[in-house]
Amino acid sequence: MNRDSLINSFKNEVKTSNQMTFPICVDSFTNLWQYEFGSLDGLPAEIDDIIAHRAVELGLMEMD
């Protein structure tokens, strides 16, 4: 799977996630990333930002 394609799919899935499906979405993405690329070491910082922003929007995390 192409790295950019995987990231774009994740972005689209996160947009439609809710409090229940968001953790599943993140787990699914990280599992697939690890499978495709061997580890999470090369995970772009953009992904961390997307996850944190959406978690705050859903009330699953508070901003400091």
C-alpha positions as CSV (number, residue, x, y, z in Angstrom):
1,M,0.0,0.0,0.0
2,N,1.2,3.5,-0.8
3,R,2.1,5.7,2.2
4,D,0.2,8.7,1.0
5,S,-2.9,6.6,0.2
6,L,-2.9,5.1,3.7
7,I,-2.6,8.6,5.2
8,N,-5.4,10.0,3.1
9,S,-7.7,7.0,3.9
10,F,-7.0,7.6,7.6
11,K,-7.8,11.3,7.4
12,N,-11.1,10.5,5.7
13,E,-12.0,7.8,8.2
14,V,-11.1,10.0,11.2
15,K,-13.4,12.8,9.9
16,T,-16.4,10.5,10.2
17,S,-15.4,8.9,13.4
18,N,-17.3,9.4,16.7
19,Q,-16.3,8.7,20.3
20,M,-16.9,5.0,19.9
21,T,-15.3,4.5,16.5
22,F,-12.3,6.8,16.9
23,P,-10.1,4.4,19.0
24,I,-10.9,1.6,16.6
25,C,-10.0,3.8,13.7
26,V,-6.6,4.7,15.3
27,D,-5.9,1.1,16.2
28,S,-6.7,-0.1,12.7
29,F,-4.5,2.6,11.1
30,T,-1.5,1.9,13.4
31,N,-1.8,-1.9,12.9
32,L,-1.9,-1.5,9.1
33,W,1.0,1.0,9.3
34,Q,3.1,-1.4,11.3
35,Y,2.3,-4.2,8.9
36,E,3.1,-2.2,5.8
37,F,6.2,-0.4,7.1
38,G,7.5,-2.6,9.9
39,S,7.1,-0.1,12.8
40,L,5.6,3.2,13.9
41,D,9.1,4.9,13.9
42,G,8.4,6.5,10.5
43,L,5.0,7.7,11.3
44,P,4.6,11.3,10.2
45,A,4.1,14.0,12.8
46,E,1.0,15.0,10.8
47,I,-0.7,11.8,12.1
48,D,0.0,12.7,15.7
49,D,-1.6,16.1,15.1
50,I,-4.6,14.6,13.4
51,I,-5.2,12.1,16.2
52,A,-4.8,14.7,18.9
53,H,-7.0,17.3,17.2
54,R,-9.8,14.8,16.6
55,A,-9.6,13.4,20.2
56,V,-10.0,17.0,21.5
57,E,-13.0,17.6,19.2
58,L,-14.6,14.4,20.4
59,G,-14.0,15.2,24.0
60,L,-11.7,12.3,24.5
61,M,-8.8,14.5,25.4
62,E,-8.3,18.0,26.8
63,M,-5.9,20.6,25.5
64,D,-3.2,21.7,27.9
